[in-house]
Amino acid sequence: MPTKYLSRLLSLVLAGLPVLGSAQEKPATKADQLQIVQGTLLAPKAFRAAAKRVLPSMVTIEGIGGLASGVSAAGIQAPGEGPTSGLIISADGYIVTSTFNFIRKPPIITVTLASGERKVATLLGRDETRKICLLKIDGMNNLPVPTWAERQQLRVGQWTVALGIGFGGNEPALTAGIISATSRIGGKAVQTDANLSPANYGGPLIDLEGRVIGISVPLNPQSKEEGSGVDWYDSGIGFAVPIGGNEKIIDALKAGKTLQPPFLGVQSEPRGTPPSGAHVLQVVPKSPAEAAGIKSGDQLQAIDGTEILDVTHLQSVIARYNAGDKATIKIVRGEEKLEVTPEFGTPPAQAKPATPGKK
């Protein structure tokens, strides 16, 4: 049965199932029960068929040498240990994977293609906000490239399949789930309840058509530390970074850039009922905010046209940017309305929030 037909049939079967026991639904009939059985039997076939479409574009990556390695007390292999996954994104040899696999900074990186051919790769750029990085293998011009899923068409509840190579066995690891949210980590990632682990990091998260939704990476909304997010291993909270539509990011990585989290440098508090913006308590000395002219007492109203609802929303909006990006911020200062255009910096080492009333 063709992959496209198989996946659509599965989606229709599962989407059309009545809610068993619901007060608003009639009791399940034998036909309903038959649909459930058919859907259960059909699911593994649909998952395998979807995976088959993207497997030619998957590669196995190995790092040789680098910083000290080992296995954690929980038995989880350390970052960069053993083979891991990557995905070809262009016919001429660009490959995207997770930075989790390069924390040890191995001096030698090899890539094994689906054909079995092995190549030496160069690590170009890193995006520390999305936890992805870009590799390049030379002398290639006809590598298989996957199809990207359009992000605007993603829906919560949509089936996903996560694939990964490494941590034992020749067959890719496969885990299935649904999309839990389409915009997480400052809009940078899609969330899935598929159980992601180091076996999946760097590999693709795909839909039932075999289209790539994103690259599975360990992310933690509460931490920007290197390697954070792996502690949610197989928790049902996983993240994938979309590649389609992120051409600007890929171009920066091709140029060898390292993209860092943004830093504005304000301590703010809520005032009034959202949407009310964010009230600035203090400005960090020598910060981008101070350089742009933001002052204590200002009310931050909008960033590049996005209205700031409250303090939490302010942090979420700032997280959409990278260090070095510029943004236009609308400010209310007393009766005056202003606009400033700071350039986000990088977070200072061990930065601590300013204490109100102290200098």
C-alpha positions as CSV (number, residue, x, y, z in Angstrom):
1,M,0.0,0.0,0.0
2,P,1.5,3.5,-0.9
3,T,2.9,5.4,2.0
4,K,0.8,8.4,1.4
5,Y,-2.4,6.4,1.3
6,L,-1.4,4.3,4.4
7,S,-0.7,7.3,6.5
8,R,-3.8,9.2,5.5
9,L,-5.9,6.1,6.2
10,L,-4.4,5.7,9.7
11,S,-5.0,9.4,10.5
12,L,-8.6,9.2,9.3
13,V,-9.3,6.0,11.3
14,L,-7.8,7.4,14.5
15,A,-9.3,10.8,14.1
16,G,-12.7,9.4,13.5
17,L,-12.8,7.2,16.6
18,P,-15.7,8.0,19.0
19,V,-14.8,8.8,22.6
20,L,-15.7,5.6,24.4
21,G,-17.9,6.2,27.4
22,S,-18.5,9.9,26.6
23,A,-21.9,11.1,27.6
24,Q,-22.3,12.8,24.2
25,E,-21.4,9.8,22.2
26,K,-23.4,6.6,21.5
27,P,-21.9,3.4,22.9
28,A,-19.2,1.9,20.6
29,T,-20.6,-0.5,18.0
30,K,-18.9,-3.5,16.6
31,A,-18.0,-1.4,13.6
32,D,-16.3,1.2,15.9
33,Q,-14.4,-1.6,17.7
34,L,-13.3,-3.0,14.3
35,Q,-12.0,0.5,13.4
36,I,-9.9,0.5,16.6
37,V,-8.4,-2.9,15.8
38,Q,-7.7,-1.8,12.2
39,G,-6.1,1.4,13.4
40,T,-3.9,-0.5,16.0
41,L,-2.8,-3.0,13.3
42,L,-2.2,-0.2,10.8
43,A,-0.1,2.0,13.0
44,P,3.2,0.1,12.9
45,K,3.0,-0.2,9.1
46,A,2.4,3.5,8.8
47,F,5.3,4.3,11.1
48,R,7.7,2.0,9.2
49,A,6.5,3.3,5.8
50,A,7.1,6.9,6.9
51,A,10.6,6.1,8.3
52,K,11.5,4.4,5.0
53,R,11.1,7.6,3.1
54,V,13.7,9.5,5.2
55,L,16.2,6.8,6.0
56,P,18.3,7.4,2.8
57,S,19.0,10.9,4.1
58,M,20.1,9.8,7.6
59,V,23.7,9.4,8.4
60,T,25.8,7.9,11.3
61,I,28.2,10.3,12.9
62,E,31.2,9.4,15.1
63,G,33.6,11.7,16.9
64,I,37.1,10.5,17.6
65,G,39.1,12.0,20.5
66,G,38.2,15.1,22.5
67,L,37.6,15.8,26.1
68,A,37.3,13.2,28.8
69,S,34.4,10.8,28.4
70,G,32.5,8.3,30.5
71,V,29.1,6.9,31.5
72,S,26.9,8.6,34.1
73,A,25.8,7.0,37.3
74,A,22.3,6.5,35.7
75,G,23.9,4.5,32.9
76,I,23.4,7.2,30.3
77,Q,26.3,7.3,27.9
78,A,28.1,10.6,28.0
79,P,27.6,13.2,25.2
80,G,29.7,12.4,22.1
81,E,30.2,8.7,23.1
82,G,29.6,6.2,20.3
83,P,27.7,6.7,17.0
84,T,25.0,9.2,16.8
85,S,22.6,10.6,14.2
86,G,22.5,13.3,11.6
87,L,20.4,14.3,8.6
88,I,21.5,15.4,5.2
89,I,20.0,18.8,4.3
90,S,21.6,19.5,0.9
91,A,22.8,17.3,-2.0
92,D,26.3,18.8,-1.8
93,G,27.0,17.4,1.7
94,Y,25.7,19.7,4.5
95,I,24.5,17.7,7.5
96,V,22.6,18.9,10.6
97,T,22.8,17.2,13.9
98,S,22.6,18.0,17.7
99,T,25.3,19.9,19.6
100,F,24.8,17.4,22.4
101,N,26.9,15.0,20.3
102,F,29.9,17.4,20.2
103,I,30.2,18.6,23.8
104,R,33.6,16.7,23.9
105,K,34.8,18.7,20.9
106,P,36.3,15.7,19.0
107,P,39.1,16.8,16.6
108,I,38.1,14.1,14.1
109,I,34.5,13.5,12.9
110,T,33.4,10.8,10.5
111,V,30.1,10.4,8.7
112,T,28.7,7.1,7.3
113,L,26.1,7.5,4.6
114,A,23.1,5.2,4.1
115,S,25.1,3.6,1.2
116,G,27.8,2.6,3.7
117,E,30.3,5.1,2.3
118,R,32.4,6.8,5.1
119,K,33.6,10.4,4.9
120,V,35.5,12.8,7.1
121,A,33.4,15.8,8.1
122,T,34.1,19.3,9.2
123,L,32.1,21.0,12.0
124,L,31.2,24.4,10.7
125,G,28.8,26.4,13.0
126,R,26.8,25.9,16.2
127,D,23.5,27.3,17.3
128,E,23.6,27.1,21.1
129,T,20.0,28.4,21.4
130,R,18.5,25.6,19.3
131,K,21.3,23.0,20.2
132,I,21.9,22.2,16.5
133,C,25.2,22.3,14.5
134,L,26.2,21.9,10.9
135,L,28.7,19.5,9.4
136,K,30.1,19.4,5.8
137,I,31.4,16.5,3.8
138,D,33.2,17.3,0.6
139,G,33.2,15.8,-2.9
140,M,29.4,15.1,-2.9
141,N,26.8,16.5,-5.2
142,N,23.9,14.0,-5.4
143,L,23.0,13.1,-1.8
144,P,19.4,12.3,-1.0
145,V,17.6,15.3,0.6
146,P,14.4,14.8,2.6
147,T,11.1,16.7,2.3
148,W,10.4,19.3,4.9
149,A,7.0,19.6,6.7
150,E,5.6,23.1,6.6
151,R,5.5,24.4,10.1
152,Q,2.4,26.5,9.7
153,Q,0.5,23.2,8.8
154,L,1.6,21.4,12.0
155,R,-1.2,20.6,14.4
156,V,-1.3,19.6,18.1
157,G,-2.3,15.9,18.2
158,Q,-0.6,15.1,14.9
159,W,1.3,11.8,14.8
160,T,5.1,12.0,14.8
161,V,7.9,9.4,14.5
162,A,11.4,10.0,15.9
163,L,14.3,8.2,14.4
164,G,17.9,7.8,15.5
165,I,21.0,5.8,14.9
166,G,23.5,4.7,17.5
167,F,23.6,3.1,20.9
168,G,23.5,-0.4,19.6
169,G,22.1,-2.2,16.6
170,N,22.2,-1.5,12.9
171,E,18.6,-0.6,12.6
172,P,17.5,3.0,13.5
173,A,15.7,3.4,16.8
174,L,12.1,4.4,16.3
175,T,9.6,5.9,18.7
176,A,6.2,7.4,18.0
177,G,4.0,10.0,19.6
178,I,2.1,13.2,18.9
179,I,2.8,16.9,18.6
180,S,2.2,18.3,22.1
181,A,2.8,21.9,21.1
182,T,3.9,23.7,17.9
183,S,5.9,26.6,19.5
184,R,8.1,26.1,22.5
185,I,11.4,27.5,23.7
186,G,10.8,31.0,22.4
187,G,9.1,29.6,19.3
188,K,12.3,27.7,18.4
189,A,11.0,24.2,18.8
190,V,8.1,21.8,18.4
191,Q,7.2,19.7,21.4
192,T,6.4,16.0,21.1
193,D,5.4,13.3,23.6
194,A,7.5,10.7,21.7
195,N,10.1,9.3,24.1
196,L,13.3,11.0,23.0
197,S,16.7,9.9,24.2
198,P,20.4,10.3,23.2
199,A,19.6,7.6,20.6
200,N,17.4,10.1,18.8
201,Y,19.4,13.3,19.3
202,G,20.5,14.6,15.9
203,G,17.9,12.5,14.1
204,P,14.7,13.6,12.5
205,L,11.2,13.9,13.9
206,I,8.9,13.2,10.9
207,D,5.2,13.1,10.1
208,L,3.3,10.2,8.7
209,E,4.2,11.3,5.2
210,G,7.9,10.9,6.0
211,R,8.4,14.7,5.9
212,V,10.8,16.2,8.4
213,I,9.3,18.2,11.2
214,G,12.6,19.0,12.8
215,I,15.8,17.7,14.4
216,S,15.4,16.0,17.8
217,V,17.5,17.8,20.4
218,P,17.8,18.0,24.2
219,L,16.3,21.3,25.4
220,N,15.3,22.7,28.8
221,P,13.1,25.8,29.0
222,Q,14.6,26.5,32.5
223,S,18.2,26.2,31.6
224,K,20.6,27.3,28.8
225,E,23.5,25.2,30.1
226,E,25.4,23.1,27.7
227,G,23.9,19.6,27.8
228,S,20.8,20.6,29.7
229,G,17.6,18.8,28.6
230,V,19.1,15.3,28.5
231,D,17.7,14.9,32.1
232,W,14.3,14.7,30.5
233,Y,15.4,11.5,28.8
234,D,12.4,9.4,27.8
235,S,10.1,11.6,29.8
236,G,7.4,12.2,27.2
237,I,8.6,15.8,26.9
238,G,10.8,16.1,23.8
239,F,11.8,18.9,21.4
240,A,12.6,19.1,17.7
241,V,14.0,22.1,15.9
242,P,12.4,22.8,12.5
243,I,14.9,23.2,9.7
244,G,12.5,24.1,6.8
245,G,12.0,27.9,7.0
246,N,15.2,28.4,9.0
247,E,17.4,29.2,6.0
248,K,18.8,32.3,7.7
249,I,20.0,30.2,10.6
250,I,21.5,27.5,8.3
251,D,23.3,30.3,6.3
252,A,24.9,31.6,9.6
253,L,26.1,28.1,10.5
254,K,27.5,27.6,7.0
255,A,29.5,30.8,7.6
256,G,31.0,29.2,10.7
257,K,29.1,31.3,13.2
258,T,28.3,30.3,16.8
259,L,24.8,31.6,17.7
260,Q,24.4,32.4,21.4
261,P,21.4,33.1,23.6
262,P,20.3,36.8,23.7
263,F,20.9,39.1,26.7
264,L,19.1,42.5,27.1
265,G,20.0,43.3,30.7
266,V,16.8,44.4,32.5
267,Q,15.2,43.3,35.7
268,S,11.5,43.7,35.4
269,E,8.3,43.1,37.3
270,P,4.6,42.9,36.4
271,R,2.4,46.0,36.8
272,G,-1.4,46.0,36.1
273,T,-3.4,43.4,34.2
274,P,-2.0,41.9,31.1
275,P,-1.4,43.0,28.5
276,S,0.4,45.7,30.4
277,G,4.0,45.2,29.3
278,A,7.0,44.8,31.6
279,H,8.0,47.4,34.2
280,V,11.8,47.9,34.4
281,L,13.1,47.9,38.0
282,Q,16.7,48.1,37.2
283,V,19.0,48.1,34.2
284,V,22.2,46.0,34.3
285,P,25.3,48.3,34.0
286,K,27.1,48.1,30.6
287,S,24.3,46.0,29.2
288,P,22.6,46.3,25.8
289,A,19.6,47.8,27.5
290,E,21.8,50.5,29.1
291,A,23.6,51.2,25.8
292,A,20.2,51.6,24.0
293,G,19.0,54.1,26.6
294,I,16.5,52.0,28.6
295,K,16.0,53.3,32.1
296,S,14.6,52.2,35.4
297,G,10.9,52.9,35.5
298,D,10.4,52.3,31.8
299,Q,7.5,50.2,30.6
300,L,8.5,47.8,27.8
301,Q,5.4,47.6,25.6
302,A,6.4,45.7,22.4
303,I,9.4,44.1,20.6
304,D,9.4,44.3,16.8
305,G,5.6,44.6,16.8
306,T,4.9,41.8,19.3
307,E,2.9,43.2,22.3
308,I,4.5,42.3,25.6
309,L,1.8,40.8,27.8
310,D,3.8,40.5,31.1
311,V,7.2,39.7,32.5
312,T,7.1,36.0,31.6
313,H,6.1,36.9,28.1
314,L,8.9,39.4,27.8
315,Q,11.4,36.6,28.4
316,S,9.7,34.3,25.9
317,V,9.8,37.0,23.2
318,I,13.5,37.8,23.8
319,A,14.2,34.1,23.5
320,R,13.2,34.3,19.9
321,Y,16.4,36.2,19.1
322,N,20.1,35.4,19.1
323,A,23.0,37.4,20.5
324,G,23.9,40.0,17.9
325,D,20.4,40.5,16.6
326,K,18.8,43.9,16.8
327,A,15.1,44.6,17.8
328,T,13.0,47.7,18.0
329,I,11.4,48.0,21.5
330,K,8.5,50.4,22.2
331,I,8.7,52.0,25.6
332,V,6.4,54.2,27.7
333,R,8.4,56.6,30.0
334,G,5.9,58.6,32.0
335,E,3.8,60.4,29.4
336,E,6.4,59.9,26.7
337,K,6.4,57.1,24.1
338,L,9.8,56.1,22.8
339,E,11.5,53.5,20.5
340,V,15.0,52.1,21.0
341,T,16.9,49.5,19.0
342,P,19.3,47.5,21.2
343,E,21.6,44.8,19.9
344,F,21.3,41.8,22.1
345,G,24.5,40.6,23.8
346,T,25.5,37.3,25.3
347,P,24.7,36.5,28.9
348,P,27.6,37.5,31.2
349,A,29.2,34.6,33.1
350,Q,27.3,33.8,36.3
351,A,25.0,36.8,35.9
352,K,22.8,37.5,38.8
353,P,19.6,39.6,38.9
354,A,20.1,43.0,40.3
355,T,18.7,43.6,43.8
356,P,16.2,46.5,44.0
357,G,17.6,49.4,46.0
358,K,21.2,48.3,45.8
359,K,23.9,49.5,43.4
